[in-house]
């Protein structure tokens, strides 16, 4: 076969073919804008030069402590500067960052630390007790690093071998870091709830993180030096890749330990926040602030929201505050949001209810997602773009995960046929916009958190009076969705109340996973004995 003239003598070299990594973003911003603000946390203010130095010190200190390239470093931290720095310092050492959900219980955390083989963990004092209990369950103990956040007002109890600032002092500010030689190298590990209830470890690579970070800028038309408020947890899909995004355009990360509507409003005004992200519950909190707590602002503010779409009343309230809402959609397996309800000017002339209906759509693909379609999950044939035919959302691109850690079967299933199978069912509108109609994975999204119905069902089944149980999502104005449990009791056991079941669940589950509603009834089943959850979902809406 003849070789094209364009393939002769034109092989890639170190000069013209470099592995993509978001670590180059902070390197550039620290060089070009060394004195520009990078991080704000209460009275703490650091420039890009200072932040870059601290990240290099963290990488150096981890190496000196014996943490090897390719090993996992976990973080149990809220949205504080150390969490932001970990997104650069950990991979600069060639390690993989595992950000842990701070709302989880010790048993779940212990499983993740064991499964991910964490060699070190950064711990905020607020979660010292949970981590202590989690580590106690491990055979191999990781290096525990206490992070004494000055903004934490509670009791500080160190459980670690060393405190974070002391660890940084061990590191070399001129650390000779190495960027990955292969962009397929893992940069982070994120655990997601699965239908089995066992968390799956989603592995991200440097290329995907780089591309999705840039995609965030494109979809939002972000300017240079935006001021980004961390209402979105950095433990969620690495904060949707925004730590790397903010480094790319030399913005400001305004940290926030805990979501509080008044505090958010104050920071928007005082720090001139231009962008933030999060679940609809955050928007709801701002809209419903008491009049004496609201402060007006006159600069443009944009928010991206994901999960259950905000109701029309919330969209109207947020717009009245002067905040522009963009609805996005994604999953842990694709680095966070990868579709956007790209807005058109003519839609602004529509009545509020019509605008809200369009804004509820999951929309079209991000620039850096190569392909998106709604297809028959078996034949893989695209469905008609009629807004009625339901199919599964399929995705393909460089911002699809490497796969599930230590789970080749689940990886093969998820990536079968050259597409990532989301498990979400949707319709395709004539204009190319997709709209989710159901979640085939039976995952409940409550306040932006994923809850496995099977995990909740397992907890309910452990009550001695329970014969059958099924958990479904119940629409909730505040949280988007909450767990609703349907329970059939064993005959002759005695009186068991809704409060009894809820109290029992609190002993076995993280607080946000506990059912808010318990309904005692027979469970509808198919002829083969399978519980008909679609019937229960409709019933849950009536309670």
C-alpha angles and dihedrals in degrees: 000000000000115000115226115251086237090063095051118098091347103102118152116266137184087266097059107021118058130166111252116240132163087222088082089064095068091041089057097043091050089051099043100033105024095153097042116109115263108166133027122185116160106297092347114102124171134179127226090257092054093045092049090051092051092049091053090048090052092051092048093047093051090052092049089051089058100259106149130213110270093030125118126253114189129204127204096185140130121228098300132132093265090059091052091047091049090063088066107023096053097051090040085067088052090252131130120246118223110190110197126214104251091209095063127104126246095260094055092044091049091053091052094047090050097043093046092043093228113200095188138015133200110217132195114213091241089067099036092109094052093047092047090055092043095050090047087066093055126093092205113046119213124221105271116215117192116218107204101201111199091213093059107103099186130089113298116219117175115217098166139093092239140008119247098245090049089050091053089050088060090056130089113245088207093049110167096232123183125219115225115280088210121044088208087070113118117258101174147006121217125183120220132188114253133195089259090059090237110115115243120217110234113202121211124197130212094251094055093045090050094050097044091048089055091043090059089060093049097047093048096037087230115191126220113285101015118179107234121194115209102228088132112077113249087218089067107090088324088303090306086298091293096132086065092039093055090048090051094057097031095243132158123262109212104197124217123189095196135013108252120159095217092047090049091050091048093049092048088056101037099040096034091237112200102180140025138158139207151109122315090257089073091055090046090054092054093048093050097047113132113260092245090055098048119099120192123230130191102199123095115269126186130194133189116206130189138181119047108012115251115257118250093257092057093046089051091048093049093047089051089057088055098254121135112219124211120185116217134176136204146123138237088258091063101044093263124296117018101160129058135191090237105209127230124207094230090061090067088072093060123099115269095256091052092048091050091050092054093042089056090067119102088225131193135335125284115249092256096050105091099206141005128181144156109231146162102274092221105039093029088220114144114251123237116278092236101117089242111066110090123219139150122278109244126189137190131184150090091288093065112106125265086239143267116316113251090350110101094162093055090045092052092048094048093049098038118146095012094294135097107241108216096189088224117125119219148155127240117228124214091253091058096256117134125217125195116231102175143355111240091193092065090230116158116216108207119175089339093308124119116231122190110222090207092057090053091045090052090055092050092047089056089069107099094226096056120101100169135006138180128179126204137169117272116199111247127188093214104036102027091233135009131190114268116191126207111199135187112198128216114257115257098011096118135243117335121175136200088255090055093055092045092049090049091051091051088062092056107030142052109263097254091055095056113108113255091199131037121190121189112214148113110286117237113237141186122243088268093054098257115144112247101229094176088065091049092050090058091047091049090058089061094056 
